[in-house]
Amino acid sequence: MSFQDKSLQCSDCGRQFTFSAGEQEFYSSRGLQNEPKRCPQCRRARKAQRSGSGGYGGGYGSGRGGNRGGGRQGRY
């Protein structure tokens, strides 16, 4: 499949950014079907905001120091 650079508009800041042929090839190779909604600057800002606030609400081991055993620390 042949890819060509595309001009897209960022959903956060409204600026135009280029979705390069190389990026499209990368997305396709990973099975990603949707084009990016945010420009690289807004993607970085959003990623930094998520990682600074604890991500998606904690995930595994939240509040347990990584123990996934339901609080059974030290019992063998």
C-alpha positions as CSV (number, residue, x, y, z in Angstrom):
1,M,0.0,0.0,0.0
2,S,1.3,3.4,-0.9
3,F,1.0,6.2,1.7
4,Q,1.1,10.0,1.1
5,D,1.5,12.8,3.6
6,K,-1.8,14.1,4.9
7,S,-2.7,17.4,6.5
8,L,-4.9,16.9,9.6
9,Q,-6.4,19.4,12.1
10,C,-5.7,18.9,15.8
11,S,-8.9,18.3,17.9
12,D,-7.4,20.1,20.9
13,C,-5.7,23.3,19.6
14,G,-7.1,23.4,16.0
15,R,-3.6,23.7,14.3
16,Q,-2.9,21.8,11.1
17,F,-0.2,19.1,11.3
18,T,1.2,16.6,8.9
19,F,0.5,12.8,9.3
20,S,3.5,11.7,7.3
21,A,3.6,8.7,5.0
22,G,6.1,7.1,7.4
23,E,3.7,7.6,10.4
24,Q,0.9,6.1,8.4
25,E,3.0,3.1,7.5
26,F,3.9,2.7,11.2
27,Y,0.2,2.9,12.3
28,S,-0.8,0.4,9.6
29,S,2.0,-2.1,10.7
30,R,0.6,-2.0,14.2
31,G,-3.0,-2.6,13.1
32,L,-4.1,1.0,14.1
33,Q,-6.9,2.1,11.9
34,N,-7.7,5.6,13.1
35,E,-5.7,8.6,12.2
36,P,-4.3,10.7,15.1
37,K,-6.7,13.4,16.5
38,R,-4.0,15.5,18.1
39,C,-0.9,17.2,16.9
40,P,2.5,15.9,18.3
41,Q,2.6,18.8,20.8
42,C,-0.9,18.2,22.2
43,R,-0.2,14.4,22.3
44,R,2.9,15.0,24.4
45,A,1.0,17.4,26.7
46,R,-1.8,14.9,27.1
47,K,0.6,12.1,27.8
48,A,2.4,14.2,30.4
49,Q,-0.8,15.2,32.0
50,R,-2.0,11.5,32.3
51,S,1.3,10.2,33.7
52,G,1.5,13.0,36.2
53,S,-2.0,12.4,37.5
54,G,-1.7,8.6,38.0
55,G,-2.8,7.5,34.5
56,Y,-6.1,5.7,34.2
57,G,-7.0,5.5,37.8
58,G,-4.3,3.3,39.3
59,G,-4.7,-0.1,37.6
60,Y,-3.1,-3.1,39.2
61,G,-1.7,-2.8,42.6
62,S,-3.2,0.7,43.3
63,G,-2.5,1.5,46.9
64,R,-0.9,-1.8,47.6
65,G,2.7,-1.2,46.5
66,G,2.3,-3.5,43.5
67,N,0.9,-6.5,45.4
68,R,-1.9,-8.1,43.3
69,G,-2.8,-10.7,45.9
70,G,-5.6,-8.8,47.6
71,G,-3.6,-7.8,50.7
72,R,-2.1,-11.2,51.5
73,Q,1.4,-9.9,52.0
74,G,3.7,-12.1,54.0
75,R,1.4,-15.1,54.2
76,Y,3.0,-18.3,52.8
